[in-house]
Amino acid sequence: MLREGQRNGEIRSDVSLDELVDFLVEQTYLAAEEIDRSEEAVRKRFRYFVAPALEARDVSRGELLSRTHEVEEAISCAAEALQNLANLLSRRC
């Protein structure tokens, strides 16, 4: 998964896969020692610290915004298609 992320430009490639795995294992051990090990706390630590450490650094803010807009458009189209299907099915009943 990490290798594919590096190929896709989503995971930083300036460090080796072995170093990334070592980092993730280390973070897992450190997280296990935390007092608050709730799902919410784990997600917060991952979102604020682990994910940013893994993310590719050469992706510009503009490119991220562009990708976000593409996803929003796809979700909007899917929601519209679902609504059309729901309307069609409700007319048949």
C-alpha positions as CSV (number, residue, x, y, z in Angstrom):
1,M,0.0,0.0,0.0
2,L,2.8,2.4,0.8
3,R,4.7,1.5,-2.4
4,E,1.5,2.2,-4.4
5,G,1.0,5.5,-2.6
6,Q,4.5,6.5,-3.5
7,R,4.0,5.6,-7.1
8,N,0.8,7.7,-7.2
9,G,2.5,10.6,-5.5
10,E,0.3,10.4,-2.4
11,I,3.0,9.1,0.0
12,R,6.4,10.8,0.3
13,S,9.1,9.2,-1.7
14,D,12.1,11.0,-0.1
15,V,12.4,8.2,2.5
16,S,12.6,4.4,1.9
17,L,9.7,2.1,2.5
18,D,11.6,0.4,5.3
19,E,11.9,3.8,7.1
20,L,8.2,4.5,6.6
21,V,7.3,1.1,8.1
22,D,9.7,1.7,11.0
23,F,8.1,5.0,11.6
24,L,4.6,3.5,11.6
25,V,5.6,0.7,14.0
26,E,7.2,3.2,16.3
27,Q,4.1,5.4,16.3
28,T,2.0,2.4,17.0
29,Y,4.0,1.5,20.1
30,L,4.0,5.1,21.3
31,A,0.2,5.3,20.8
32,A,-0.2,2.2,22.9
33,E,1.5,3.9,25.8
34,E,-0.9,6.9,25.7
35,I,-3.3,7.2,28.6
36,D,-6.2,8.1,26.2
37,R,-6.4,5.2,23.7
38,S,-10.0,5.9,22.7
39,E,-10.9,5.6,19.0
40,E,-11.4,9.4,18.9
41,A,-7.9,10.1,20.4
42,V,-6.2,7.6,18.0
43,R,-7.9,9.1,15.0
44,K,-6.9,12.6,16.1
45,R,-3.2,11.6,16.6
46,F,-3.2,9.9,13.2
47,R,-4.9,12.9,11.4
48,Y,-2.7,15.5,13.0
49,F,0.7,13.8,13.2
50,V,1.0,10.5,11.3
51,A,-0.8,11.3,8.1
52,P,1.0,14.6,7.6
53,A,4.3,12.8,8.1
54,L,3.5,10.4,5.3
55,E,1.9,12.7,2.8
56,A,3.8,13.6,-0.3
57,R,5.2,17.1,0.0
58,D,5.3,18.0,-3.7
59,V,1.6,18.2,-4.2
60,S,0.5,21.9,-4.4
61,R,-2.4,23.4,-2.6
62,G,-4.0,24.1,-6.0
63,E,-3.8,20.5,-7.0
64,L,-5.4,19.4,-3.7
65,L,-8.2,21.8,-4.2
66,S,-8.7,20.6,-7.8
67,R,-8.9,17.0,-6.6
68,T,-11.3,18.0,-3.9
69,H,-13.6,19.7,-6.4
70,E,-13.5,16.6,-8.6
71,V,-14.6,14.4,-5.7
72,E,-17.3,16.9,-4.8
73,E,-18.6,16.8,-8.4
74,A,-18.6,13.0,-8.5
75,I,-20.5,12.8,-5.2
76,S,-23.0,15.4,-6.5
77,C,-23.6,13.4,-9.7
78,A,-23.9,10.2,-7.7
79,A,-26.4,11.8,-5.3
80,E,-28.5,13.1,-8.2
81,A,-28.5,9.7,-9.8
82,L,-29.6,8.1,-6.5
83,Q,-32.4,10.7,-6.2
84,N,-33.6,10.0,-9.7
85,L,-33.6,6.3,-9.0
86,A,-35.5,6.8,-5.8
87,N,-38.1,8.9,-7.6
88,L,-38.5,6.3,-10.3
89,L,-39.0,3.5,-7.8
90,S,-41.5,5.5,-5.7
91,R,-43.6,6.1,-8.9
92,R,-43.7,2.3,-9.5
93,C,-45.0,1.5,-6.0
